[in-house]
Amino acid sequence: MGREVNGGVTDGWTLLIILGLAGISVLTRCFFFILDRPWGLPPWAHRALHYAPVAALAAVVIPEIVMTQGHFIATWQDARLYAAAVGALYYFKRRGVLGTIVAGMAVYLPLHLGLGW
């Protein structure tokens, strides 16, 4: 088999890799159906899963607060900093998610739209 970019001919290695990846995907997705007994996580994995949502949220939210276009912000005149601080204070005081969002946005919008921060 030859390699033709415009002709649409696929070489043997590419076909082999595609079939191999498909096989691995099917095997890993069907692994739990193949086993004849229930499978459980070890206790240390259960404990670790309790922290996964917090870690994922921090990994997404914190860079959005302290960075702009891949660089740390260089000024204190950024509405995101103050909105995040007010939102965090509200959450630790009241423990309400909706109130946290409202408090953060109540600080963010006037600073961002009004002052241009």
C-alpha positions in Angstrom: 0.0 0.0 0.0 1.3 3.4 -0.9 1.0 6.7 0.8 -1.1 9.2 -1.1 -2.1 12.3 0.6 -4.8 13.4 -1.8 -5.8 9.9 -3.0 -7.0 8.7 0.4 -4.9 5.5 0.6 -4.0 4.6 4.1 -0.8 2.7 4.8 -0.6 -0.5 6.8 0.9 1.1 10.0 -1.9 3.6 10.2 -4.5 1.0 9.8 -2.8 -1.3 12.4 -2.6 1.6 14.9 -6.3 2.5 14.4 -7.3 -1.1 15.0 -5.1 -1.4 18.0 -6.5 1.7 19.6 -10.0 0.6 18.9 -9.3 -2.8 20.5 -7.8 -1.2 23.6 -10.8 1.2 23.8 -13.3 -1.7 23.7 -11.3 -3.8 26.2 -11.0 -1.0 28.7 -14.7 0.1 28.4 -15.9 -3.5 28.7 -13.5 -4.5 31.5 -16.2 -4.2 34.2 -18.6 -6.4 32.2 -16.1 -9.1 31.7 -15.4 -9.6 35.4 -17.5 -12.2 37.1 -17.5 -10.6 40.6 -18.0 -7.0 41.8 -15.0 -4.9 41.8 -14.3 -2.2 44.4 -11.8 0.5 45.0 -9.3 0.2 47.8 -9.9 2.5 50.9 -7.1 4.9 49.9 -8.7 5.5 46.5 -12.1 6.2 48.1 -10.4 8.8 50.4 -8.6 10.4 47.4 -11.9 10.7 45.4 -13.3 12.9 48.1 -10.7 15.5 47.2 -11.0 15.2 43.4 -13.8 17.7 42.8 -12.1 20.4 44.9 -8.8 19.8 43.1 -10.5 19.9 39.7 -12.4 23.1 40.6 -9.2 24.8 41.9 -7.3 23.8 38.7 -10.0 25.4 36.6 -10.9 28.5 38.6 -7.7 29.7 40.1 -5.9 30.2 36.8 -8.9 32.2 35.5 -8.6 34.5 38.5 -4.9 35.2 38.6 -3.9 35.0 34.9 -4.7 36.7 31.7 -3.6 35.2 28.4 -1.2 32.9 30.0 0.6 35.5 32.2 0.0 36.4 35.8 -1.8 39.7 36.3 0.5 42.6 37.2 -2.0 45.0 38.8 -4.3 45.0 41.8 -6.9 46.7 39.6 -8.5 43.5 38.4 -12.1 43.0 39.3 -11.7 39.2 39.4 -9.4 39.4 42.5 -12.0 41.3 44.5 -14.9 39.3 43.3 -13.2 36.0 44.2 -12.3 37.4 47.7 -15.8 38.5 48.4 -17.2 35.2 47.1 -14.9 33.2 49.2 -15.7 35.3 52.3 -19.4 34.8 51.7 -19.1 31.1 51.2 -17.0 30.6 54.4 -19.5 32.7 56.4 -22.8 31.4 55.0 -22.0 28.2 53.0 -24.4 29.0 50.2 -23.4 28.4 46.6 -26.0 30.7 45.0 -25.1 33.5 47.5 -21.5 33.1 46.7 -22.1 33.6 43.0 -24.4 36.6 43.6 -21.9 38.2 46.0 -19.0 37.7 43.7 -20.9 39.0 40.7 -22.2 42.0 42.7 -18.5 43.0 43.2 -17.3 42.0 39.8 -19.8 43.7 37.5 -19.5 47.3 38.9 -15.7 47.1 39.0 -15.5 45.6 35.5 -18.2 47.5 33.7 -18.1 50.7 35.8 -14.4 51.2 36.3 -13.1 49.1 33.4 -11.0 46.8 35.5 
